[in-house]
Amino acid sequence: MPKHTLKQIMPSPARLREIKVLGFLGDWIYQPNLWHINRYSASMAFFIGLFVAFIPLPGQMVIAALLAILVRCNLPLAVTLIWVTNPVTIPAVFYLAYRVGALLINEPVQFMHFQLSLEWASESLHAIWQPLLLGCLVCGLFFGSLGYFVISMLWRLHVANRWKARKLRRQQAGKAR
């Protein structure tokens, strides 16, 4: 089960308190809900992580962490999921968002060569910022919601299968007596 694997990877609250760098954050960083894995915390972390991944700003990890703290969902999972948009995938993801935004506001798609640089951003973004931001918002909401519902449904299916297996084991144990 991924839950057990994630629990092994994530630091314990005692280990977190040993990390001196986190001391300036105060006690709120040690809240159990931020590190606990359950259906709500995992589903909301997927929503936040995938939504923030579509925000075309630097500092996505900080934004995801603040939102995870605000809604009290799994902090490491939310911060990790923003890496869906990484230097390799950024052009494709933001091009998709731009195309969606241009389609929604009925604007013709402008083809331009993408470069991950401030020079390109200052020269090119003025022409595409409206469809890009709208597309990022729509794609972020769509993929975040999709992630939320998929994780929530997978969690429910897993629990239902475990209950069925448990019931079957009890029935077999009753017949063996």
Disulfide bonds with the S-S distance in Angstrom:
none
